[in-house]
Amino acid sequence: MNIHEAIMMLEADKLAAYFDTSPHESLINALDMAIETLKKQQPEKPVKCSQVIFSCPNCEKLYNGVLNPRFCSECGQALDWGI
């Protein structure tokens, strides 16, 4: 199973929990957290703001394009610098 498949399964479980006659709010919150965490593990390309300035596609934290971290230090989003 890959990350995308896991996200799809968790989202289906979350939807089922909404239609449960006795929804468990803590379960729905846990599924939301798991989905958000898995989505951040999928690398996304930083947004180019100028020739040397890039931002995180998730939280918009700015980076100078010289030191290219694998993960955003603000939100934990995996970054793909293969621009």
ABEGO torsion letter per residue (X at the ends): XBAAAAAAAAAAAAAAAAABABBBAAAAAAAAAAAAAAAAABBBBBBBABAABBBBAAAGBBBAGABBBABBAAAGBBBBABX
